[in-house]
Amino acid sequence: MRSLKQEEWVSTHTIRPEWMILARQAIGEIRNGRAVMDALRHYPLQGGGYLGKYVLVAAYHEMVRNNEMSADAHLLESLRMKPMRTLSGVTTVTVLTKPYPCPGKCIFCPTDVRMPKSYLADEPGAMRGLEHDFDPYLQVKSRIQALESLGHPTDKIELLILGGTWSSYRRDYQEWFVKRCFDAMNEDSHHREHEDHREKQKENSVDSVNSVVNLDVVQALNESASHRNVGLVIETRPDEITPDEIRWLRHLGVTKVQMGAQSLDDRILEMNKRGHDVECTRHATALLRAAGFKIVLHWMPNLHGATPESDREDFAKLWQGFCPDELKIYPNQLLANAELYEYWQRGEFQPYTTEELIDLIADVKTTIPRYCRVNRVIRDIPSTNVVEGNRRTSLRQDVHDEMKRRGTRCECIRCREVKGKPVDLALLKLDDLVYDADHAEEHFISYVTPDDKLAGFIRLSLPSKDASQTQLNDLVGAALIREVHVYGQSLPVGEEKTGAAQHTGLGTNLLHQADQIAKENGFKRMAVISAVGTREYYLERGFERGELYLVKNIL
């Protein structure tokens, strides 16, 4: 039987009373100065083994609720499992849509009838979807509970919806899926009574989803909910992006779109049966930018017909007009349940070796602009699925080790995030990085520490006169704020933390800088693509509700 990650285990198992007694004793010693791991070893479990840190977190919360001790943020931080998960300022919750036909015929894409197209049942992120029968409510609810059990704040959630091509699903299913995700975020996470899932039983089939869903109501509730949605992400194909699709995505509350560019070479796209050309990707990227969306492109080295040298040339094209805000590097992996496997059997395709991949990515990573964040450098596909070629899922670390050996560095956002380090506001430098994207002048305005770490940034887009027509009234003549992000350990809304980048006014200052730059460039209106849970933040700073965006005059 497959073993669960600790997060999934926590969300489905009860902590024994005797464990809580030991945890309370251990916390007492930790409060008196004993190291966490020493305290855990001092209280071994009967029958062998030691308490998990999640038990300490559970005991901490119980002691605070029972007024046995005061809340202690520093203590909780020392008990928390995997603090890196929330050091980017938000907590990500990933959910998976149910299996549904994809319009693509890509030869590299695996097919598993149990899963949405391109996903495997034993991928860590996809497992939770299958375990919960792709129920959106259960996926979100269980993930929030697991994160809380491990000590992570969950009041600011970026919802990441995965599952092939989102735009190919029926719209009534999409609306219902998003609504149920919001239902889970709107529910008080400490309310553990049984939820009646007859709605799920009735509606979990795409063909029987009730099309009458009042999404506005659950979105309005989320504006002040205990788990606010601060970002909603979907993934789709470039050939699905149209003005009508843009309007629909904003209706759902989407703020970020992932698209598979895969390659910027029409010959490679055709050889891999991608189903669209490079110009389609260019148009889709420009249209999304004109509508204020944050843009994540997927890029795949080692496609059929590519070479390491052609991949280096292809990578450089990403920064010629496309200019993604975020990037996922997904080296093509040879899987037995993909059509590409037959090409390999005929000797027509050969995967790169691990060494070739490390050499390639170490080369291109140094060329990534400072306005882009590299989210991944490999898919988290278990090595047992890979027929030939690289099987290492630690490729990012391997690449960084190689770059360190070479004496080179990456300046992408992820590599420069301040993370949990203290921030001295007096020493921060304001930087405005200006670059040209297709039909827009982009300003990446950031606060940077003396050692070149990012404390926060804002993405301001100034559309050109020939910008792609979104057909959205909110955006007529407006400059666009596409993202505001302040780093540091995710803190509850309104809570202060000494030295933390969040909640120190950096966001407000960045908004002011964006206003000034937009006015200097002749714009009289500003629009922001606000997530549902951040509307209140912008409304408090002079914005008003438009149809699908928040807007204000900047005369």
SEVOBA-347617 format. One record per residue (C-alpha): residue in three letters; x, y, z. Coordinates in steps of 0.2 Angstrom, whole numbers, padded with zeros to 4 digits, always signed. Example, Ala and Ser with C-alpha at 12.3 -4.5 7.8 and 13.67 -1.06 7.14 Angstrom:
REM residues 2
ALA+0062-0022+0039SER+0068-0005+0036
This chain:
REM residues 555
MET+0000+0000+0000ARG+0006+0017-0004SER+0013+0028+0010LEU+0005+0045+0012LYS+0015+0061+0014GLN+0014+0068+0031GLU+0002+0082+0026GLU-0011+0069+0020TRP-0008+0058+0035VAL-0012+0072+0047SER-0028+0076+0039THR-0035+0059+0040HIS-0029+0052+0057THR-0033+0056+0075ILE-0019+0061+0087ARG-0020+0050+0102PRO-0023+0057+0119GLU-0007+0050+0126TRP+0003+0059+0112MET-0005+0075+0118ILE+0001+0073+0136LEU+0019+0070+0130ALA+0018+0085+0118ARG+0012+0096+0132GLN+0027+0091+0142ALA+0039+0093+0128ILE+0032+0111+0124GLY+0035+0115+0142GLU+0053+0111+0140ILE+0055+0120+0123ARG+0047+0136+0132ASN+0061+0134+0145GLY+0075+0134+0131ARG+0077+0116+0126ALA+0079+0113+0107VAL+0064+0106+0098MET+0072+0090+0092ASP+0080+0087+0109ALA+0063+0089+0118LEU+0055+0076+0105ARG+0069+0064+0109HIS+0067+0066+0127TYR+0049+0060+0126PRO+0049+0044+0115LEU+0033+0035+0111GLN+0029+0018+0120GLY+0034+0005+0107GLY+0047+0015+0099GLY+0048+0031+0088TYR+0045+0049+0093LEU+0031+0062+0092GLY+0029+0071+0075LYS+0031+0090+0075TYR+0013+0091+0070VAL+0008+0084+0087LEU+0017+0098+0095VAL+0008+0110+0085ALA-0009+0103+0089ALA-0004+0103+0108TYR+0001+0121+0106HIS-0016+0126+0099GLU-0025+0117+0112MET-0015+0125+0126VAL-0018+0142+0119ARG-0037+0139+0117ASN-0038+0133+0135ASN-0029+0148+0141GLU-0015+0137+0148MET-0003+0148+0139SER-0003+0164+0128ALA-0001+0164+0110ASP+0018+0164+0105ALA+0022+0167+0087HIS+0040+0163+0089LEU+0037+0147+0098LEU+0024+0142+0085GLU+0037+0146+0071SER+0050+0134+0079LEU+0037+0120+0080ARG+0030+0122+0062MET+0033+0109+0049LYS+0041+0115+0032PRO+0040+0134+0035MET+0046+0136+0017ARG+0028+0132+0011THR+0022+0149+0017LEU+0038+0160+0016SER+0033+0167-0001GLY+0019+0176+0009VAL+0004+0165+0004THR-0001+0147+0007THR-0004+0137-0009VAL-0018+0124-0010THR-0018+0113-0025VAL-0034+0104-0032LEU-0037+0093-0046THR-0051+0092-0058LYS-0059+0076-0063PRO-0054+0066-0079TYR-0061+0074-0095PRO-0056+0074-0113CYS-0042+0086-0118PRO-0042+0094-0136GLY-0023+0091-0137LYS-0014+0076-0145CYS+0003+0079-0139ILE+0015+0064-0141PHE+0024+0067-0125CYS+0008+0068-0114PRO+0004+0053-0103THR-0013+0045-0103ASP-0021+0038-0087VAL-0039+0035-0088ARG-0041+0038-0069MET-0033+0055-0071PRO-0035+0072-0080LYS-0024+0072-0096SER-0005+0074-0092TYR-0006+0068-0074LEU-0001+0052-0066ALA-0010+0044-0051ASP+0006+0043-0041GLU+0011+0061-0043PRO+0011+0069-0025GLY+0001+0084-0030ALA-0011+0073-0040MET-0014+0060-0027ARG-0025+0070-0016GLY-0037+0073-0031LEU-0039+0055-0034GLU-0040+0051-0015HIS-0055+0063-0013ASP-0063+0057-0030PHE-0059+0075-0037ASP-0072+0083-0025PRO-0066+0101-0024TYR-0074+0104-0007LEU-0065+0089+0001GLN-0048+0093-0008VAL-0048+0111-0001LYS-0055+0107+0016SER-0043+0093+0019ARG-0028+0102+0013ILE-0032+0117+0024GLN-0034+0106+0039ALA-0017+0097+0035LEU-0008+0114+0034GLU-0016+0120+0050SER-0011+0104+0059LEU+0007+0107+0053GLY+0007+0125+0060HIS+0005+0135+0044PRO-0006+0150+0043THR-0021+0148+0031ASP-0029+0164+0030LYS-0022+0169+0013ILE-0024+0155+0001GLU-0018+0154-0017LEU-0029+0141-0025LEU-0021+0132-0039ILE-0033+0122-0050LEU-0024+0108-0060GLY-0031+0096-0072GLY-0026+0096-0091THR-0035+0110-0101TRP-0047+0120-0089SER-0055+0129-0104SER-0060+0112-0112TYR-0072+0108-0097ARG-0090+0113-0098ARG-0093+0130-0090ASP-0106+0124-0078TYR-0094+0112-0071GLN-0080+0125-0070GLU-0092+0137-0060TRP-0098+0123-0049PHE-0080+0117-0045VAL-0074+0135-0041LYS-0090+0138-0030ARG-0086+0122-0020CYS-0068+0127-0017PHE-0075+0144-0011ASP-0087+0135+0000ALA-0072+0126+0009MET-0062+0142+0011ASN-0078+0151+0018GLU-0081+0138+0031ASP-0074+0140+0048SER-0059+0128+0048HIS-0062+0124+0067HIS-0080+0118+0063ARG-0077+0099+0061GLU-0095+0093+0061HIS-0100+0081+0047GLU-0104+0090+0030ASP-0118+0084+0020HIS-0111+0079+0003ARG-0127+0075-0006GLU-0123+0090-0017LYS-0106+0082-0021GLN-0114+0065-0025LYS-0127+0073-0036GLU-0115+0085-0045ASN-0098+0076-0046SER-0102+0071-0064VAL-0098+0084-0078ASP-0113+0079-0087SER-0125+0081-0072VAL-0119+0097-0064ASN-0132+0110-0060SER-0129+0125-0070VAL-0137+0137-0057VAL-0123+0142-0046ASN-0123+0159-0037LEU-0104+0162-0038ASP-0106+0180-0033VAL-0113+0175-0016VAL-0098+0164-0011GLN-0086+0176-0018ALA-0094+0190-0007LEU-0093+0180+0008ASN-0074+0176+0005GLU-0070+0195+0005SER-0070+0193+0024ALA-0068+0175+0027SER-0056+0166+0038HIS-0047+0159+0023ARG-0047+0172+0010ASN-0043+0168-0008VAL-0028+0179-0013GLY-0025+0171-0030LEU-0034+0159-0041VAL-0024+0150-0054ILE-0029+0139-0069GLU-0020+0130-0083THR-0025+0130-0101ARG-0019+0130-0119PRO-0014+0145-0129ASP-0027+0141-0142GLU-0041+0143-0129ILE-0037+0161-0125THR-0050+0173-0133PRO-0059+0189-0127ASP-0074+0179-0122GLU-0063+0167-0112ILE-0054+0181-0103ARG-0071+0188-0097TRP-0076+0171-0091LEU-0060+0168-0081ARG-0063+0185-0073HIS-0081+0180-0068LEU-0074+0165-0060GLY-0061+0175-0050VAL-0045+0169-0059THR-0030+0180-0057LYS-0016+0169-0065VAL-0015+0158-0080GLN-0003+0144-0083MET-0001+0140-0102GLY+0010+0126-0110ALA+0021+0135-0123GLN+0032+0120-0123SER+0042+0127-0137LEU+0044+0143-0147ASP+0049+0133-0163ASP+0035+0129-0175ARG+0044+0114-0182ILE+0046+0107-0164LEU+0028+0110-0160GLU+0022+0101-0176MET+0033+0086-0173ASN+0026+0084-0156LYS+0008+0086-0162ARG+0005+0101-0150GLY-0009+0108-0161HIS-0005+0126-0161ASP+0009+0137-0167VAL+0021+0150-0159GLU+0010+0165-0165CYS-0005+0158-0156THR+0006+0158-0140ARG+0011+0175-0143HIS-0006+0181-0146ALA-0013+0172-0130THR+0001+0180-0119ALA-0002+0197-0126LEU-0021+0196-0123LEU-0019+0189-0105ARG-0006+0203-0101ALA-0018+0216-0108ALA-0032+0209-0096GLY-0020+0210-0081PHE-0017+0192-0078LYS-0001+0185-0071ILE+0007+0174-0084VAL+0015+0157-0081LEU+0023+0148-0096HIS+0028+0130-0096TRP+0044+0127-0107MET+0049+0109-0111PRO+0067+0105-0116ASN+0071+0088-0124LEU+0055+0088-0135HIS+0055+0076-0150GLY+0066+0085-0163ALA+0076+0096-0151THR+0094+0096-0146PRO+0102+0104-0131GLU+0109+0118-0142SER+0092+0121-0151ASP+0084+0122-0133ARG+0097+0135-0128GLU+0091+0145-0143ASP+0073+0142-0140PHE+0074+0148-0121ALA+0081+0165-0127LYS+0065+0168-0137LEU+0055+0168-0121TRP+0061+0185-0117GLN+0057+0192-0134GLY+0040+0199-0132PHE+0032+0184-0122CYS+0041+0189-0106PRO+0032+0177-0093ASP+0030+0183-0075GLU+0033+0165-0070LEU+0041+0150-0078LYS+0040+0131-0076ILE+0054+0121-0084TYR+0047+0104-0087PRO+0060+0093-0096ASN+0052+0080-0107GLN+0051+0064-0098LEU+0049+0047-0107LEU+0034+0038-0100ALA+0027+0021-0106ASN+0009+0028-0107ALA+0013+0042-0120GLU+0014+0040-0139LEU+0032+0046-0138TYR+0036+0029-0131GLU+0033+0021-0148TYR+0045+0034-0156TRP+0058+0029-0144GLN+0055+0011-0147ARG+0058+0014-0166GLY+0074+0023-0162GLU+0067+0040-0167PHE+0069+0049-0150GLN+0082+0049-0137PRO+0080+0057-0120TYR+0094+0068-0113THR+0105+0061-0099THR+0104+0069-0082GLU+0121+0077-0085GLU+0115+0085-0101LEU+0100+0092-0093ILE+0110+0099-0078ASP+0122+0107-0090LEU+0108+0114-0101ILE+0098+0122-0087ALA+0113+0128-0078ASP+0117+0138-0094VAL+0100+0145-0097LYS+0096+0149-0078THR+0109+0163-0078THR+0099+0172-0092ILE+0082+0173-0083PRO+0077+0191-0081ARG+0075+0198-0063TYR+0056+0200-0066CYS+0053+0182-0068ARG+0051+0168-0055VAL+0056+0150-0059ASN+0043+0139-0050ARG+0050+0123-0055VAL+0064+0115-0065ILE+0056+0097-0067ARG+0039+0089-0065ASP+0037+0079-0049ILE+0034+0062-0058PRO+0040+0047-0048SER+0056+0040-0056THR+0048+0023-0057ASN+0037+0030-0071VAL+0052+0036-0082VAL+0057+0023-0095GLU+0074+0031-0099GLY+0083+0047-0096ASN+0084+0058-0081ARG+0075+0050-0066ARG+0081+0063-0053THR+0067+0074-0045SER+0080+0084-0036LEU+0086+0092-0052ARG+0084+0110-0046GLN+0096+0107-0032ASP+0108+0098-0044VAL+0107+0113-0056HIS+0111+0125-0041ASP+0125+0114-0036GLU+0132+0115-0053MET+0130+0134-0054LYS+0139+0136-0038ARG+0153+0125-0044ARG+0154+0136-0060GLY+0153+0152-0050THR+0137+0158-0058ARG+0120+0163-0051CYS+0102+0165-0055GLU+0093+0181-0052CYS+0076+0175-0054ILE+0063+0180-0041ARG+0063+0164-0032CYS+0082+0164-0030ARG+0081+0182-0023GLU+0066+0181-0011VAL+0069+0188+0006LYS+0060+0173+0013GLY+0060+0173+0033LYS+0075+0185+0035PRO+0072+0201+0045VAL+0070+0216+0035ASP+0076+0234+0039LEU+0065+0246+0031ALA+0077+0260+0032LEU+0090+0250+0021LEU+0078+0245+0007LYS+0081+0252-0010LEU+0067+0255-0023ASP+0070+0249-0040ASP+0060+0251-0056LEU+0065+0238-0069VAL+0057+0243-0086TYR+0056+0230-0100ASP+0046+0229-0116ALA+0033+0215-0119ASP+0022+0213-0134HIS+0010+0228-0134ALA+0015+0234-0117GLU+0028+0243-0107GLU+0031+0233-0091HIS+0037+0240-0074PHE+0044+0228-0061ILE+0044+0240-0046SER+0053+0232-0031TYR+0060+0235-0014VAL+0077+0227-0012THR+0088+0223+0003PRO+0107+0228+0003ASP+0111+0210-0001ASP+0100+0210-0016LYS+0085+0201-0009LEU+0067+0205-0014ALA+0056+0211+0000GLY+0041+0215-0011PHE+0037+0220-0028ILE+0022+0226-0040ARG+0019+0223-0058LEU+0013+0238-0067SER+0008+0236-0085LEU+0006+0251-0097PRO-0003+0245-0112SER+0002+0252-0129LYS-0011+0260-0141ASP-0010+0244-0152ALA-0013+0233-0136SER-0024+0217-0139GLN-0042+0221-0137THR-0049+0213-0122GLN-0067+0221-0124LEU-0068+0224-0106ASN-0075+0241-0101ASP-0065+0242-0085LEU-0049+0243-0094VAL-0052+0256-0107GLY-0038+0269-0105ALA-0032+0261-0089ALA-0014+0256-0083LEU-0015+0239-0075ILE-0008+0232-0059ARG-0006+0214-0062GLU+0002+0209-0045VAL+0007+0215-0028HIS+0018+0204-0018VAL+0026+0207-0001TYR+0037+0193+0005GLY+0040+0185+0022GLN+0032+0171+0032SER+0013+0172+0029LEU+0005+0181+0043PRO-0013+0182+0048VAL-0022+0197+0041GLY-0018+0213+0051GLU-0005+0204+0062GLU+0012+0213+0064LYS+0028+0204+0066THR+0044+0213+0070GLY+0056+0213+0055ALA+0044+0204+0044ALA+0042+0211+0026GLN+0023+0208+0027HIS+0012+0221+0035THR+0025+0235+0035GLY+0017+0246+0022LEU+0027+0241+0008GLY+0012+0236-0002THR+0004+0253+0000ASN+0021+0261-0005LEU+0022+0251-0020LEU+0004+0256-0025HIS+0009+0274-0024GLN+0024+0272-0034ALA+0014+0263-0048ASP+0001+0278-0048GLN+0016+0290-0050ILE+0023+0281-0065ALA+0006+0278-0073LYS+0003+0297-0072GLU+0020+0302-0079ASN+0016+0291-0094GLY-0001+0299-0097PHE-0013+0287-0089LYS-0028+0294-0079ARG-0035+0278-0073MET-0029+0263-0064ALA-0036+0245-0064VAL-0031+0231-0053ILE-0034+0212-0056SER-0039+0209-0038ALA-0042+0191-0031VAL-0058+0190-0022GLY-0050+0189-0005THR-0039+0205-0008ARG-0053+0216-0014GLU-0055+0224+0004TYR-0036+0228+0003TYR-0038+0238-0013LEU-0055+0246-0008GLU-0046+0253+0008ARG-0033+0261-0004GLY-0045+0271-0015PHE-0051+0258-0028GLU-0069+0256-0032ARG-0078+0241-0039GLY-0080+0240-0057GLU-0088+0226-0067LEU-0074+0213-0066TYR-0059+0223-0059LEU-0056+0236-0046VAL-0053+0254-0053LYS-0049+0271-0048ASN-0045+0288-0056ILE-0027+0294-0054LEU-0029+0312-0060
